[in-house]
């Protein structure tokens, strides 16, 4: 370990750590564009200048290792003047189109200009015009005029995805980011380049021009798109959810997430939701639907069946499994496994074939209950008439259950109570539908593929009648379930 002093504060860092890493460990502000903790050091933006006692020249923090006893500052006038002029060079050809830029409100150029800039530009030459609205692939658009050539996106495709679609072409002030011929930016992690772009050069087609950053709130949770369980931030306002971005989690996803996971917010919004209870295709009051379900399960008793997916939290699974085994005295518990052919697939980075957030957790609970029934077993009992009442803890993410229609067709022969987040016209042939809360509307725990527990957090509530499985079980036991506002933030 090494001791150094940063802006008058003493800190201890590991041998080999850079000054930039020391600044971040101390949570001291420092300007930078090209450095990123998940990528190699490029040292091209020259913004992270620091003054080291005894050294006549300023040094870049990102590529300078800490030495024992170093005294470092970025608060001197010499450093501030250097950063101001470096920023001025970055802005020579920048279009300054903040009013229409998606990055406005969370842009490094804006932030550092307000800290180090506020100057009258002295460059007399006209700006170099470059390409705008460049379609890089299925997910990302490039505005070359805004690019400051930090090379983060290029390094990402070289070092993380190893797909090498991006490069820097031409020379001098005509240099531009672009894709190689016949190699569009279509890898499954492409939108990470938008996340790490410090300016508004790279924008996501999905989020582009939809919202301003300052109109959005955010909350931290866990991605429910597959069994990896990436930590994410979900951005929202009173009109719905708008985007999902990764949060650093050393043990799970590092700094990244896949593009598939960025779509998990869409099914939470009202246009896809089951908003009210239904008997067949007809809307019924929530209280009546809960009472009907309660009486049906009570009448069936030990012959009632539970078909459960790995889309729910540990707390929800525990509640509904206990209800079946302890109160209904039923051992008819069956696991619905989706995507069986690709279930064990893994791309070597983050994407897994198991498209459920809590498979490992559910398997642990089913093992405790000695419940090993599968869909095949339930189907046989339904078709033989042994089981006539089924409660289905259905999938929240309908898109990852390709066998949905097949299952509903079989279950339509029984008295089926379907618990669902999303609406689907095919479900109208079932006896009863109850709306349940999505991942962004409840607290709980997922257990990922490696057995690591990760929490989810309720950040929004868009459907008044949507309940968690614990609330539904409480209602089956006779408790009154209070409804919340249609939209609560």
N, C-alpha and C positions, 0 to 999 in steps of 0.2 A: 504494500500500500504506500501511496505517496501523499504528502501534504502540500497544499498550495493555497494561495490567497486570491480570491476573485472579488473584485470591487470592495476590498477591505474585509471580506468574510472568509474565514478559514474553512477549508473542506478537505476531506480525505477521499482519494479515488484509487482505483486499482491500477497497477502498473500497466502501462501501454494505453491508458485512457487518453483521449484527446481533450483539448481545452473546451471544445464544443460539448462534449459529454459531461464535463465538469460543470459547465454553465447549466445544462439541463438538470443535472442532479441537484444543483443548488437552487433551481427554479429562478435563475436570474435571466432577465430578458436579453436577447442578443439577436441582431438582424441576420437573416440568411434566406437564401432561396434554393440553392442546389442541394444542400445537405438533407439527407433523410435517414433516420435511424435504421431503416430496413434495406438500405441500398449502399453500394460502395461510395467512397469519397471521390468527388469529381473536382472540387475546388475551382469552379468556373465562374461563380457569380461574384466573388470577391467582396461580399457584403459583411462577412463575419469577422471583420478586422478587430484585432485587440492589440493593446500596448503591453509589452512585457518589460518589467523593470530590468535595466541593464542591456536591453536590445535596442539598437538605434532605429530599427525599422519596424513598422507594424507587421503583424503576422496574421494569417487566416486561422481561425479557431478550429475549423473542421479537420484540418490536416496537420496540426501541430500537437505533438504529444506533450503531456504534462511532465515536468521535471520536478524533483524534490525542491521545495522552498520557493517555487515560482510565485511571483507577485504580478497578477494580471488585472487589467481593467479595460472596459469598453466605454467608460464614462468620461474619458478625457476629451478635451476640445480637439485634439489631434485625431482621435478616432472618429468623433462625430463629423468632423469636416471630411474625412476620407469616405465615410459611409454616405454622406450627402452627395459628394461628387460621383461616387459609384452609382447611386440611385439615379442621378441625372443622366448618366450614360445608358442605364437600363431604359429610361423613358424617352431617349432620343427619337426612336421610331415607333413608340407605343401610341396607339390611336386615341387614348384617353376617352374611350367611349363608355365610361362607367354607367351612365344612365340606362343603357340597354344591355349591359354585361351581366350574365348570370352570376359571376363571381362577386359582384358588388355586395359589400357588407361583410364579406369574409375573405378579402383579397389582401395578399401580402404587399402588393404595390401600394394600395391605399393605406394600410396600417403603417408601413415604414415611412411613407411620405409624410404622414401626420406626425411621426416621431422625429424623423431626421431631415425632412424636406422643408416644405413651406418656403420655397425660394423662388426667385424669378429666373426662369430658364434663360441661359445665355447662348444656346445653340442657334446659330443663324441658318443652318442648312434645312432644306425641306425634308420632311419625313420620307423614308423609303416605303413605298406601298407594296404590300405583299398580299398573298391570297387569303380570301375570307370564305367562310362556310365550306370548308373542305371536308368531304365525307370520307372519314378514315375507315369506316366499317359499319357493322350493323348497330353499334351502340354509341359511337363517339364521333363528335364533330370538332374540327380544328379551325380556329381563327388565327392564322399565322401572324397577323399584324400584332396580336397581343403577346405572342410568345417571347420570352426573354432568354431562351436557349439554355435553361438550367440543366437540361438533359435527364431529368428525373424519369420521364416517360420512356426514354430510350433505354436507360439502365434497367427499368422495370422489365421490359420485354427481353432484355439480354440475361438478366440475373435471376429473376423470379419465375416467369413463365417459360423462359428459354425458347420463345417463339420468334424473336428477332424480326418483328414486322417493321419497327420504326428505326429511323436513322436521321442524321443531320446532313443536309445536302447543300451544295454551293459553298461560297466562301465569304468572309467578311460580313458586311451588313446585309448581304443577300442570302445569308445562311437561313435555312428553314428546316423545321421538323417535317417529316413526311414518311409515307410507307414505301417499301420497295415494290417494284413492279410485280403485279399478280400476287401480292401478299397483303390483303387488307387486314386491318386490326380486328380480327374476329375471334380471338381466343376467348375462353370462358371467364377471363379475369380482366377484360379490357377496361372496365369502368374504374378500376383502381388507378389508372393513369389520370382520370379526371380528379379523383380524390387528392392525389399528390401534386397536381399542377398548382403552383403557388399563385397563379394569376388566372385569367379567364380564357386562356387559349384553348384548353380542352374542355368540352362540355358534354354532358350526357344527353342523348336524344330523348330519353324518358323524362328527364327533369327540366330540360331546356325551356325557358320562358314560361314556366308554370307558376312559380312563386318567387318572391323575394326572400332572401335569407332572414331578414329582420322580422318578417311576418310569421316565422316558424319557431315553435318550441321543440324541445327534444327530450327524450328520456332513454336511459340505457337498459338494454335487455339482451336476450339471447336469440339468435336466428333459429327459426324452427323449420328451415328448408331441408335439412338433412341431419344425420347423426353426428356431424362434426361439432355443431353447437358454437358457431362463431359469436363473439361478443359484438354487439352492434348498437348504434344510436338510431332511433326512429324519429323522424322529423314530421311535425304535424301542426295543424291549426284547427279552427272550428269547422273548416270545410273538409277535413279528412287527413289521411296520411299521405305524404308526398315523396319521401325517399328514405332509404336505409343506407347507412355508411358504417364501415368497420371501426371497432375500437381495439386497441392493442391488448392482446391476451397472449402472453408468452407461451403458455402451455397448450393453447388450442390453435388460434389462427394467426398469431403474430400480428402484423399490421394490415392484413389483407382479408378480403372475402370474395366469393365468386359472384358473377353477374346474375346467376339464377337466384341467389339469396336476396338480391336487391328487389326482387318482385314480390317478396312475402307480404308487403304492406297492402297490396292491391285488394286482396280478398277481405280485408278488415273494413274497407270503405263501404258505404251504404248501398252502392249500386249492385253489389254482389251478395248482400247479406240476407239471411232469413230474419226478418224483423219481428214476425208475430208467430205465435203457435198456430198450427194447422191440423185439422182433422180431414184427411184427404187433401182436396184442393181448397177447402173452405177455412177461412180464418176463424179462430175461436179464442176466447179470453184465456190469458195465461193461467189463471187460477183454475178454470175448468179443465184445461189440458193437463195440468199437474194432478188434479184430482182423478181424472180419467186414467192417467198412467199409473197412479198409485193403486187404484182399485184393480186394474188389470193385472199388475204384478202381484198384488196381495192374493187375488183369486188363483193365479197360476202357482204361487208358492214355490215349492222345490222343483216344479217342472218349468219354471221360467228360465230363459236363457239370456246370457250377456255376450254380445259380440263386441270386442273392444279393439281399438286401434292404438298405436303407439304415439298418438298425436297430443296426448294430454299430459298434465303435470303429474309428478309423483303423488302430490297431495290429493288430486282428483282421482287418480287410479286407486289409491288406498281407500278413499271414501266409498267408491262404488263397488269395489271388490269386497270390502267388509260388509256392505249392505246385502250383497247377494249371498255371501257365505254364512254370515252370522244371523241375519234377520229373515231372509227368504229360505235359508237352509238349502240353497241350490248349489250344486257342483257343476251346473251347465255353463261353464265359462270358456269362451272360445276366442282365440287370437286371430285377427285378420291381418295377414302379412301381405303387403303390396310389393309389386315389382320383384317377384321372386327370382326371375332369371338374372336380374342385374343387382340384386340386393347386396352382394358382397363386393361390388365394383368399387375401385378407388383410383382416382387420377394421379395419385402421387403427391398432390398438393393439399387440396381441401375438400374437393367434391366426392361424396360417397353415394353409392347406389341405394343405401338405406335412406329413403326420403322422409324420415321421421325423427323428431328431436329427442324422443325418450324411449327408444327401443330397449336399451340396456336396463333402464329403470323399471320398465314394465315387466321384462323377463325376470328380474329379481323378485318382484311382487308375485307374479304368477307361480314362480317356483315355491315361494312360501306357502301359497294356497294349494300347491300340488295340482295346479290347473294346466293341463297340457293339450286341451282341445284345440283343434284347428278349424278353419272354415269348412274343409272337406267333411269333418265329423258333424258339424252343425247342419250342413246341407243334407246329409244323409238322414239325420233325425227329423228335419223339417219335412222332407219328402216322404218319410215313413209315417208321419203324423205324430211322432213322439213329442215334438216340441211345437207348441202353437202360439206362444207368447215370447217375443224377443225384444230386448232393450239393446239398441245399437249405439255405442259411443263412437259415432261416425267420424270420418276424417275432417279435419279443419281445412286442409289443403286438398281440394277435390282433384286438382290437376295431376297429382302424383299417385292417384288411385285409378289406373286405367280400367280396372275390372269393376268399376262402380255400378254400371248398368246391369251387369250380370248378377251381382249380389242383390240389388234391389228387386230384380225380377223374381228371384227365389224367395226373398223375404216377403214379397207382396202376397204370398199364399198364407202368411201368418198374421197374427195381431202384432204388428211391429211398431215400437216407439223409437223414432229416429231422432237422435240428438245431433244437431248440426249447426255450424257457424254460417254456412253459405246456403243460398237457395238454389234449387235445381228442379225444373219442371218434372223430371223423372221421379222425384220423391213424392209427388202428389198421389201416387197409387198406393202409398203406405197408409197405415191406420192413423198415425199421429206423428207430428213433427214438433220438436221443442227447440227454440233457438238457444245456442250456447255461446259463451264468451270466447273471443279469439285470443291469441297469445298476447296481444297488446293491451288487453282489457282485464288482465288478472295477474295475481302474484303466484309464484310457485317455483318448482324446481324441475329441471330436466337433468337426466344423467346421460352423458354423451357416449359415443362408441368405446371410449377408453375408461369409462367408469367415473369420469369427473363430473361433479355436480356443478351446474350453472343455473343461476336464478333468472327468472323473468319478472318483469315489473309492469303493473297496470299504469299506463300513461294516458289512456283515453277511455271513453265509454260512449259508443255511438248508437248502440241498440238497447233500448230501455228494458226489453223483456229478456235479453240474453243473460243466462245464468252460468255459473261454473258448475262442475259436477258435484262439488260439495253442497252447493245451494240446492241443487235438484234433489240430492239424497236427503237433505234436511226437510225439504217439502214432502218427500215420500214418507218421512217420519212424522209429519204433522205440523211442522213449523211454518209460520207465515213468511213468505218471501217478499220483501219489499222491492219495488221497482225503482230505478233511478231515472234521471232525466235522459232524454233521447240523446243529447250531446253534452257530455261533461268533460272539461279539460282541466 
